[in-house]
Every structure is written in structure tokens, then in C-alpha cells.
Amino acid sequence: MTRLADHKTEAILLRCVDIGETDRIVHLFTPDLGRVTAMAKSARKSVKRFPGTLDLMNHLQVDLQIRPQRMTYIGRGKLISPFLELRAVPSRFALGCYLVELLGRLAPEGGAGGDSRRLFDFTLGAMHSIENLDPGPKLRMFLMLESLCALGLRPELRHCVRCGTELAGGDAFAFHFGEGGAHCGGCKREDGSSVPIHLGTLRLLEQGLHFGIDKLDRLQIPTREMREAEQLVGRFHRFHVGLELRSEAFLAEAFATHARGGANPA
């Protein structure tokens, strides 16, 4: 009989699926194992082992029982944070749903410890920022961009990705989605894989990444640059994710309501 290896770790719950009458399959992201799929036996009736813990986006302490080449089990779970403020406003909740779905799609299983720890710490910080910052278009745009950066998909915003020249002066620049960065005036090509971009927009995106999500209130973005930046980030996200996330429709609806100043539904 294969011996179970007990492993205690923090986790963020990415997805949860009910199985049968009492069990649940849970998808977790952990700082040391990366993305993990595990079975929580009798999760829907065991208040002692899972006291209100197995909800989407919860930050948990879990005891995992790992067997090579077999299903991983959760022995018990303890709630660290439910991110209550994030759940209280639909636009905040939609941002959280987007983040955990993106991790569920792109975060590696069994990732290297250092990489998984950095991605886990980024996710916790992003969750707290969603709770505390204005859930407007600027936060949505930089959450998308910084999430891709944390997953290893950082765009090149300062130098031409073809010739390496530092971008300076003039307006004749483009951003190429397939090549993952900006083109100078001499290297840019007119095709469907790139869009014209002003240098000021690239600099503002670079500055926002330098500040980090938690300091976005320092960054003021004019209307023209905001429009360009949203187009760039949206298309860059779609190119690298490769499909529309289910949370994107909810995100668009929640932000449309937020922009109209309408009441947030309970």
C-alpha cells in the first residue's frame, strides 16, 4: 500500500466542483506546489474538517495527503482570510474572479518553488489591492497586465523588440502582440498583429508596473493614453491567454454598472 505523504501549506482556492452527495474536487494554488487538484472527502458535511473554508478565492491553510501518480486529498482546511471586502462590491468580486480563473488556466502545476512563491505572493497582494483600491478601469487594466507579468509574460515597453533601440521622441511607434513588445519607427510594420502607440502611453504603462498595483493611486493617466493602453492590454491579454475567460463577461457587466454609477447588486 502506498504511504500518504502529509504536506501543510497555504493555498488560494481557484475553483470548486461538487462530486456526488458530499465530496468536492478543489483546485488550489499553493506557494510551494504550484497549482494542485485535490479531493475533499465529505467536505459538504464535515464542519470540523472544513469549517466554512472551501469557497472561491479563500486564503487557506490546508493539510494535503499526497500519493505519487494518484489523487491528492485534503485532510482538513483552516480559513486564513475570506477577503470579505472583495466580495461586498460586484466590481471587486468580478476582478477577483478574473484573477483566480486566470491562475487556474495559466499557473503551472508542480511549479518551481521560487516561481510559485512569487506568483502566490503577487496574488495575495493583488487580492488586498482589489479590496482597498477604487475598482475602476485603471485597476482592471493593471491587474490584467501585472497578472500576465507575474506569469512570465511581461511586455517590452522601453526598447524596440526587433533592433533593441531605446524608444525616444516622435510618435511613430507600434506595439506588436506576437513579438510581445514595442517597435520603433524603423522596425514597425502595418499588419493585423500590431497597433500604433504613443510613447507617452508606453511610459505610463511602464510607470504603473514600476509602482505596483498597491500604489496605482499615484498614477494619473490622460484620456487618450488610457484609451490606447486599454486597447493594448486587452489585445495583449487575449493573444497570450488564447481564449475568452468565463469571468470576462461578468467583469464587463460589473464595470459597466460601476461606470454608470448604478447600484451594486447584493
C-alpha positions, -999 to 999 in steps of 0.1 A, spaced: 0 0 0 14 34 -10 20 56 21 3 90 22 27 120 25 13 148 46 20 183 34 9 215 52 7 246 30 -11 278 23 -35 279 -6 -58 301 -26 -90 283 -38 -93 288 -75 -123 265 -83 -145 240 -66 -167 213 -81 -193 192 -61 -189 154 -66 -217 131 -55 -236 140 -24 -208 151 0 -174 153 -18 -157 182 -36 -129 185 -61 -110 217 -53 -84 235 -75 -58 253 -53 -28 275 -59 0 270 -34 33 287 -28 54 255 -29 35 231 -52 20 255 -77 -14 245 -89 -29 214 -72 -62 195 -78 -74 176 -47 -103 157 -34 -121 169 -2 -139 139 10 -172 146 28 -165 183 25 -201 194 24 -210 177 57 -178 179 78 -179 212 97 -150 200 119 -125 195 90 -138 222 67 -154 250 88 -166 274 60 -133 271 42 -139 258 7 -152 289 -11 -139 306 -42 -109 329 -35 -105 320 1 -70 321 15 -65 288 34 -41 267 54 -46 231 42 -33 196 51 -27 177 18 -22 140 16 -1 133 -15 4 100 -33 26 98 -64 5 93 -96 -27 93 -76 -54 118 -65 -43 142 -38 -66 145 -8 -72 174 16 -73 162 52 -85 195 66 -86 232 59 -84 263 80 -96 297 69 -69 325 69 -89 352 50 -122 352 31 -115 387 16 -148 400 27 -144 435 13 -137 420 -21 -170 401 -20 -190 431 -9 -189 450 -43 -196 433 -76 -168 451 -95 -143 440 -69 -157 405 -69 -155 404 -107 -118 413 -105 -112 386 -80 -130 360 -102 -109 371 -132 -76 367 -112 -84 332 -99 -97 320 -133 -65 333 -150 -44 314 -124 -65 283 -129 -58 285 -167 -21 295 -168 -4 289 -135 19 258 -137 12 225 -119 41 215 -97 59 248 -104 94 256 -91 92 267 -55 107 302 -61 84 309 -91 53 296 -73 61 316 -42 65 348 -62 32 342 -80 14 333 -48 27 365 -30 16 385 -60 -19 370 -59 -23 377 -22 -11 413 -27 -35 418 -57 -64 405 -37 -57 430 -9 -54 458 -35 -87 449 -51 -102 452 -16 -87 486 -9 -84 505 -42 -111 521 -63 -124 492 -86 -122 513 -118 -108 509 -153 -72 517 -142 -72 489 -116 -88 464 -141 -62 473 -167 -31 470 -145 -45 438 -128 -46 422 -162 -11 435 -171 6 427 -138 -10 392 -137 5 384 -171 38 398 -159 37 376 -128 30 346 -151 62 354 -171 45 373 -199 59 408 -193 57 431 -224 87 451 -236 77 487 -233 110 507 -233 131 492 -262 123 480 -297 119 442 -296 134 439 -331 165 462 -330 169 468 -293 169 506 -297 156 526 -267 124 543 -277 126 581 -276 109 611 -293 83 612 -320 50 593 -323 58 567 -349 58 536 -327 38 504 -327 32 475 -303 34 440 -318 14 414 -298 31 383 -313 65 397 -305 55 409 -271 67 445 -273 71 478 -290 86 486 -324 105 517 -332 96 538 -363 122 520 -384 110 485 -375 73 488 -373 51 471 -399 15 477 -408 -3 444 -401 -30 429 -380 -7 419 -352 3 454 -341 -13 487 -332 0 523 -333 10 536 -299 23 568 -285 55 569 -265 36 586 -236 13 555 -233 42 531 -232 59 552 -205 27 554 -184 23 516 -186 59 512 -176 55 536 -147 24 518 -135 43 484 -134 71 501 -115 46 514 -89 28 481 -85 -10 477 -81 -10 489 -45 3 523 -55 -18 530 -86 -34 560 -69 -1 578 -76 -6 574 -114 -27 598 -134 -35 588 -170 -49 612 -196 -79 601 -216 -61 595 -249 -34 574 -232 -59 555 -212 -78 545 -243 -47 534 -260 -34 515 -230 -67 496 -225 -67 485 -262 -31 474 -259 -35 455 -227 -68 439 -238 -54 426 -270 -21 415 -254 -41 396 -228 -63 379 -254 -33 370 -276 -14 352 -248 -44 337 -229 -57 324 -262 -94 322 -253 -121 343 -235 -123 336 -198 -157 330 -184 -152 358 -159 -147 384 -186 -184 388 -194 -191 393 -156 -162 417 -154 -176 438 -183 -211 438 -169 -199 448 -134 -177 476 -147 -205 489 -170 -227 492 -139 -198 509 -120 -192 534 -148 -229 543 -148 -228 549 -111 -256 524 -107 -263 505 -75 -242 474 -69 -265 444 -67 -262 424 -34 
